[in-house]
Amino acid sequence: MRITIIGAGAIGGLAGAWMTQAGHDVTVVDRWADHIDAIKQNGLYIDGVRGEHRVHVKALHPHELQGPLEAILIATKSQHTLEALESVLPHFGPDTFVVSYQNGFNEPDIIACLEAAGLGGAERVMGSIPNYGGALVDPGYIEFVHEGPIQLGEMTGERTGRLETLAACLSALTEVQLSDNIWGQIWAKEVYSAQVVFSALVDAPVTETLGVERYARVAGAVVREALEIAEANGITVEAFDFFDPANYKPQTPEDTQKLLANIHHAIWLLKKDQKPNLHQFKKKGSGIWWDIVYRHRPSEVRSSNGKLIAFGERAGADVRLNARLCDMIYEIEGGTRQLGYHNYDELEAYVQSLGKALP
């Protein structure tokens, strides 16, 4: 299978590196010219949880790409999905298919774009959730921050040969879990990520945000509302390694302890492979935190959690808490709000005013 990864950041770059090492036909493409030039010249340098690697991945600037392509993995930030897709439409052939290899509710927009271009629809699209993490530190340099599996599935729910072939390729990097309900998996990641957005309100490691019970209770209330938004849309939210939706509808204090235990388990999963005595990690928070604090650019909250709110509003769900959280992130990105624990105090008071505090 010929695999083209659009977006050679942490998620796409790590997949490209490990599949290349396994002998698969992989090309990474990125519009950041310095990054592609660095990969071409010296290979992709990776450090972090798996030690140091230098992998000579085939890398191209967008204008160098030629079709017809086969498997296209879009691994950009969510807000750049359609721009990335439109750039490769001229390279479609009869067997070309697209994988949304990123966070966010991107698949419906991808399908609509293909339909508008007369190139088919859902039968050409797979969804995925890459649950490993990293950071693009500098041109040609990625830090592998935590391990995690990949959920992968056809948007039609079918088990196809190309799905199994791509899964076999990606298994060079990590465990691949095939899903017959990938849309439910995507919703699960977005519901779970409400607490990740919450953690980015301060400039601190996750152990000092979600790892503190007082703050985890506020995050749990945010996720509970996000789960109710999913339910209002008739979505069956699937459990995954980091998140069990069954724990996020607490009715008693004992139930709340299960919710808090789920959050602590997620933190443990994020940190279990890190050996601080071997590598000092540059990425100390979420991808949202990384964008705001290190990259000084807008995060993908507006195109991921912002869409969650839009889904909720269309279904008549109560979205006030998630909407307030997103507004606070937008204010931080716009320079009208500072990162800090005062944001937690403010959101905690808002949770209580809405009567949404956990029991």
FIBALUM-73556 format. One record per residue (C-alpha): x, y, z; residue number from 1. Coordinates in Angstrom, 2 decimals. Each point is the difference from the previous one (the first is absolute). Example, Ala and Ser with C-alpha at 12.3 -4.5 7.8 and 13.67 -1.06 7.14 Angstrom:
PT         X         Y         Z   lovo
PT     12.30     -4.50      7.80      1
PT      1.37      3.44     -0.66      2
END
This chain:
PT         X         Y         Z   lovo
PT      0.00      0.00      0.00      1
PT      1.31      3.46     -0.94      2
PT     -0.59      2.33      2.96      3
PT      0.17      3.79     -0.16      4
PT     -0.17      1.90      3.27      5
PT     -1.06      3.63     -0.30      6
PT      1.37      1.71      3.09      7
PT      3.39     -1.14      1.32      8
PT     -0.49      1.18      3.56      9
PT      0.10     -2.24      3.05     10
PT     -2.86     -2.34     -0.92     11
PT      0.74     -0.27     -3.72     12
PT      3.76      0.12      0.38     13
PT      0.17     -2.81      2.56     14
PT     -2.27     -2.21     -2.12     15
PT      2.11      0.75     -3.08     16
PT      3.24     -0.77      1.81     17
PT     -1.00     -3.34      1.46     18
PT     -1.74     -1.19     -3.19     19
PT      3.07      0.99     -2.02     20
PT      2.24     -1.94      2.38     21
PT     -2.26     -3.03     -0.56     22
PT      0.52      0.28     -3.77     23
PT     -3.36      1.45     -1.02     24
PT     -0.40      2.47     -2.90     25
PT     -0.59      3.26      1.87     26
PT      0.36      3.66     -0.97     27
PT     -0.52      2.91      2.37     28
PT     -1.05      3.40     -1.32     29
PT     -0.07      3.27      1.90     30
PT     -0.38      3.65     -0.94     31
PT      2.62      1.01      2.59     32
PT      2.90      0.21     -2.45     33
PT      2.75      0.09      2.66     34
PT     -1.38     -3.22      1.53     35
PT     -0.03     -1.88     -3.33     36
PT      3.44      1.34     -0.93     37
PT      1.38     -1.21      3.35     38
PT     -1.49     -3.49     -0.49     39
PT      1.38     -0.19     -3.53     40
PT      3.45      1.01      1.16     41
PT      0.42     -1.84      3.29     42
PT     -3.02     -2.28      0.44     43
PT     -2.55      0.33      2.77     44
PT      1.56      0.15      3.47     45
PT     -2.19     -1.41      2.78     46
PT      0.58     -0.20      3.74     47
PT     -2.24     -0.59      2.99     48
PT     -1.61     -3.16      1.33     49
PT      1.70     -2.34     -2.52     50
PT      3.45      1.55      0.18     51
PT      1.85      1.67     -2.85     52
PT     -0.65     -0.88     -3.65     53
PT      0.90      1.54     -3.32     54
PT     -2.18     -1.28     -2.85     55
PT      0.43      0.91     -3.64     56
PT     -3.65      0.45     -0.96     57
PT     -0.92      0.95     -3.57     58
PT     -1.11      3.63      0.28     59
PT     -1.49      2.36     -2.58     60
PT     -1.11      3.59     -0.22     61
PT     -3.68      0.25     -1.06     62
PT      0.89      1.14     -3.54     63
PT      2.20     -3.08     -0.49     64
PT     -2.83     -2.48      0.60     65
PT     -1.17     -2.06     -2.99     66
PT     -2.96     -2.33     -0.39     67
PT     -1.88     -2.13     -0.19     68
PT      0.18     -0.56      3.76     69
PT     -1.32     -3.02      1.88     70
PT     -0.33      0.48      3.77     71
PT     -0.04      3.65      1.07     72
PT      0.32      0.55      3.76     73
PT     -0.86      3.57      0.95     74
PT      1.95      0.70      3.18     75
PT     -0.22      3.77      0.16     76
PT     -1.59      1.96      2.80     77
PT     -3.76     -0.34     -0.30     78
PT     -0.52      3.59     -1.18     79
PT      2.16     -0.66     -3.07     80
PT     -1.75     -3.22     -1.10     81
PT     -1.93      1.29     -3.00     82
PT      2.91      2.10     -1.25     83
PT      2.18     -3.12      0.11     84
PT     -2.64     -2.12     -1.72     85
PT     -0.60      2.53     -2.78     86
PT      3.75      0.06     -0.70     87
PT     -0.01     -3.72     -0.88     88
PT     -3.28     -0.22     -1.93     89
PT      1.86      0.30     -3.35     90
PT      1.95     -3.13      0.95     91
PT     -3.02     -2.25      0.50     92
PT     -0.23     -3.26     -1.94     93
PT     -2.64     -2.75      0.00     94
PT      1.48     -1.67      3.12     95
PT      0.83      3.11      2.02     96
PT     -1.43      0.19      3.51     97
PT      0.36      2.51      2.82     98
PT      0.59     -0.58      3.72     99
PT     -0.64      2.77      2.50    100
PT      3.10     -0.79      2.09    101
PT     -0.47      2.76      2.56    102
PT     -2.29      1.33      2.73    103
PT     -3.35      1.59     -0.72    104
PT     -3.30     -0.60     -1.74    105
PT      1.54      0.18     -3.48    106
PT     -1.56     -2.93     -1.82    107
PT     -3.36      1.60     -0.95    108
PT      1.83      2.99     -1.49    109
PT      2.36     -2.30     -1.92    110
PT     -2.93     -1.97     -1.40    111
PT     -1.83      3.20     -0.98    112
PT      3.15      1.33     -1.72    113
PT      0.42     -3.19     -2.02    114
PT     -3.67      0.02     -0.99    115
PT      0.25      3.63     -1.12    116
PT      3.06     -0.86     -2.10    117
PT     -1.80     -2.94     -1.61    118
PT      2.48     -2.48      1.50    119
PT     -2.39     -2.16      1.98    120
PT     -0.76      0.18      3.70    121
PT      0.06     -2.12      3.13    122
PT      1.23     -3.08     -1.87    123
PT      3.35      1.80     -0.46    124
PT      0.40      1.05      3.65    125
PT      1.36     -1.63      3.15    126
PT     -0.03      1.49      3.46    127
PT      2.65     -0.49      2.63    128
PT      1.10      0.99      3.46    129
PT      3.76      0.00      0.56    130
PT      0.35     -0.20      3.78    131
PT      3.79      0.27      0.15    132
PT      1.49      3.46      0.43    133
PT      2.97      2.12     -0.84    134
PT      1.16      3.46     -0.90    135
PT      1.62      1.57     -3.05    136
PT      2.79      1.84      1.79    137
PT      2.06      1.46     -2.86    138
PT      0.44     -0.68     -3.73    139
PT      0.86     -3.69     -0.39    140
PT     -0.38     -0.69      3.74    141
PT     -2.92     -1.78      1.72    142
PT     -0.30     -0.95      3.66    143
PT     -1.94     -3.26      0.62    144
PT     -1.88      0.82      3.21    145
PT     -2.30     -2.93      0.77    146
PT     -1.07     -3.36     -1.36    147
PT     -3.55     -0.92     -0.97    148
PT     -1.98     -2.06     -2.51    149
PT     -1.68      1.07     -3.21    150
PT     -3.72     -0.54     -0.64    151
PT     -0.73     -0.36     -3.71    152
PT     -3.18     -0.67     -1.95    153
PT     -1.83      0.54     -3.25    154
PT     -2.67      2.69      0.19    155
PT     -2.37     -2.51     -1.60    156
PT      0.67     -2.42      2.88    157
PT      1.25     -2.68     -2.38    158
PT      3.05     -2.21      0.55    159
PT      1.86      0.45     -3.29    160
PT      3.27     -1.32     -1.32    161
PT      1.52      3.47     -0.16    162
PT     -0.95      0.56      3.66    163
PT      1.82     -3.15      1.07    164
PT      3.01      0.82     -2.21    165
PT      0.34      3.53      1.39    166
PT     -0.41     -1.33      3.55    167
PT      2.82     -2.46     -0.62    168
PT      2.23      2.86     -1.20    169
PT     -0.82      2.24      2.98    170
PT      0.63     -2.88      2.40    171
PT      3.69      0.65     -0.67    172
PT     -0.49      2.98      2.31    173
PT     -2.50     -1.21      2.60    174
PT     -3.06     -2.17      0.64    175
PT     -2.81      0.60     -2.49    176
PT     -3.56     -0.67      1.16    177
PT     -2.51     -0.42     -2.84    178
PT     -3.42      1.51      0.66    179
PT     -3.40     -0.57     -1.57    180
PT     -1.19      3.23      1.67    181
PT      2.87      2.40     -0.61    182
PT     -2.36      2.98      0.17    183
PT     -0.88     -1.02      3.57    184
PT      3.74     -0.29      0.74    185
PT      0.58      3.48     -1.39    186
PT     -2.78      1.39      2.16    187
PT      1.55     -1.74      3.02    188
PT      3.35      1.70     -0.62    189
PT     -1.66      3.39     -0.37    190
PT     -2.10     -0.47      3.14    191
PT      3.12     -1.11      1.91    192
PT      1.97      2.92     -1.41    193
PT     -2.24      2.49      1.81    194
PT      2.14     -0.68      3.09    195
PT      3.15      0.42     -2.12    196
PT     -1.24      3.45     -1.03    197
PT     -0.63      0.73      3.68    198
PT      3.60     -0.93      0.87    199
PT      1.27      2.66     -2.43    200
PT     -1.45      2.89      2.00    201
PT      3.21      0.08      2.05    202
PT      3.70     -0.31     -0.83    203
PT      0.71     -3.11      2.06    204
PT      0.55     -3.75     -0.49    205
PT     -3.08     -2.21      0.01    206
PT      0.90     -1.38      3.44    207
PT     -0.56      3.51      1.41    208
PT     -3.30      0.51     -1.84    209
PT     -2.08     -3.13     -0.53    210
PT      2.10     -1.72      2.65    211
PT     -1.51      2.23      2.72    212
PT     -3.43     -1.20      1.20    213
PT     -1.53      3.46      0.24    214
PT      0.85      0.74     -3.63    215
PT     -0.80     -3.53     -1.19    216
PT     -3.53      0.49      1.38    217
PT     -0.47      3.08     -2.21    218
PT      1.42     -1.88     -3.00    219
PT     -2.32     -2.92      0.75    220
PT     -3.01      2.32     -0.09    221
PT      1.15      1.32     -3.39    222
PT      0.37     -3.51     -1.42    223
PT     -3.38     -1.05      1.43    224
PT     -1.67      2.84     -1.93    225
PT      1.95     -0.98     -3.14    226
PT     -1.25     -3.56      0.40    227
PT     -3.57      1.30      0.27    228
PT      0.57      1.90     -3.26    229
PT      1.01     -3.27     -1.67    230
PT     -3.06     -1.75      1.36    231
PT     -2.25      2.82     -1.24    232
PT      1.41     -0.72     -3.46    233
PT     -0.85     -3.69      0.28    234
PT      3.67     -1.03      0.09    235
PT      1.17     -3.24      1.58    236
PT      3.21      1.21      1.63    237
PT      2.59     -2.77      0.04    238
PT      2.42     -0.64      2.85    239
PT      3.74      0.05     -0.68    240
PT      3.19     -0.38      2.00    241
PT     -0.09      3.54      1.42    242
PT     -3.76      0.35      0.52    243
PT     -3.06     -2.00      1.06    244
PT     -3.20      2.04     -0.51    245
PT     -1.79     -2.21      2.57    246
PT      2.03      1.76      2.71    247
PT     -1.06      3.52     -0.99    248
PT     -3.66      0.02      1.11    249
PT      0.48      0.01      3.80    250
PT     -3.09     -0.11      2.19    251
PT      1.72     -0.54      3.36    252
PT      3.32      0.96      1.65    253
PT      1.14     -3.58     -0.61    254
PT     -0.71      0.45     -3.71    255
PT      2.05      3.19      0.01    256
PT      2.95     -1.91      1.42    257
PT     -0.19     -2.35     -3.02    258
PT      0.04      3.03     -2.30    259
PT      3.04      1.42      1.80    260
PT      1.69     -3.40     -0.20    261
PT     -0.57      0.03     -3.78    262
PT      1.71      3.39     -0.24    263
PT      2.93     -1.24      2.11    264
PT      0.26     -3.08     -2.22    265
PT      0.20      2.22     -3.09    266
PT      2.80      2.03      1.61    267
PT      1.84     -3.23      0.85    268
PT     -0.30     -1.17     -3.61    269
PT      1.45      3.30     -1.20    270
PT      2.98     -0.22      2.36    271
PT      0.71     -3.71      0.40    272
PT      2.59     -0.23     -2.79    273
PT      1.86      3.18      0.84    274
PT      3.38     -0.39      1.72    275
PT      0.98      3.51      1.18    276
PT      3.48     -1.26      0.91    277
PT      0.56     -0.91     -3.67    278
PT     -1.74      2.88     -1.78    279
PT     -1.21      3.44      1.12    280
PT     -3.28      0.46     -1.87    281
PT     -0.58      3.33     -1.66    282
PT     -3.71     -0.64     -0.38    283
PT     -1.40      0.08      3.53    284
PT     -3.70      0.50     -0.77    285
PT     -2.58     -0.80     -2.66    286
PT      0.22      0.81     -3.70    287
PT     -2.21      3.01      0.70    288
PT      2.43      1.15      2.70    289
PT      2.90     -0.60     -2.44    290
PT     -1.61      2.17     -2.68    291
PT     -0.77      2.84      2.41    292
PT      3.17      0.01      2.12    293
PT      2.74     -1.34     -2.31    294
PT     -1.20      0.60     -3.56    295
PT     -1.84      3.28      0.73    296
PT     -2.77     -0.83     -2.45    297
PT     -3.75     -0.74      0.22    298
PT     -0.79     -3.52      1.14    299
PT     -2.51     -2.29     -1.70    300
PT     -2.60      0.55      2.75    301
PT     -2.21      2.10     -2.27    302
PT     -0.15     -2.73     -2.66    303
PT     -0.40     -2.92      2.39    304
PT     -1.72      0.96      3.25    305
PT     -1.60      2.93     -1.79    306
PT     -1.71     -2.51     -2.29    307
PT     -1.10     -1.99      3.04    308
PT     -1.83      3.09      1.23    309
PT     -1.58      0.55     -3.43    310
PT     -1.20     -3.63     -0.02    311
PT     -1.50      0.60      3.44    312
PT     -1.75      3.21     -0.95    313
PT     -1.58     -1.63     -3.05    314
PT     -1.28     -2.85      2.22    315
PT     -1.35      2.37      2.67    316
PT      2.47     -1.17      2.65    317
PT      1.33      2.13      2.85    318
PT      3.48      1.10     -1.14    319
PT      0.57      2.92      2.38    320
PT      2.93     -1.48      1.91    321
PT      1.95     -1.21     -3.04    322
PT     -0.74      3.24     -1.82    323
PT      1.37      2.03      2.92    324
PT      3.13     -2.18      0.11    325
PT      0.62      0.46     -3.73    326
PT     -0.58      3.75      0.27    327
PT      2.69      0.15      2.71    328
PT      2.46     -1.77     -2.33    329
PT     -0.90      2.36     -2.85    330
PT      0.63      2.95      2.34    331
PT      3.42     -1.43      0.94    332
PT      0.86     -0.49     -3.68    333
PT     -1.20      3.54     -0.73    334
PT      2.16      1.50      2.74    335
PT     -2.88      1.31      2.13    336
PT      0.36     -2.64      2.74    337
PT      3.06     -1.34      1.77    338
PT      0.74     -3.64      0.72    339
PT     -0.29     -0.78      3.70    340
PT     -1.85     -1.66      2.84    341
PT     -2.39      2.93      0.21    342
PT     -1.65     -1.54     -3.07    343
PT     -0.73     -3.15      2.00    344
PT     -1.48      2.10      2.83    345
PT     -2.24      1.78     -2.50    346
PT     -1.17     -3.18     -1.74    347
PT     -0.56     -1.78      3.32    348
PT     -2.30      2.83      1.09    349
PT     -1.83     -0.23     -3.33    350
PT     -0.50     -3.76      0.45    351
PT     -1.55      0.62      3.40    352
PT     -2.22      2.83     -1.31    353
PT     -1.38     -2.38     -2.64    354
PT     -0.67     -2.70      2.60    355
PT      2.37     -2.35     -1.87    356
PT      2.46     -0.82      2.80    357
PT      0.72     -3.70      0.41    358
PT     -1.56     -1.75      3.04    359
END
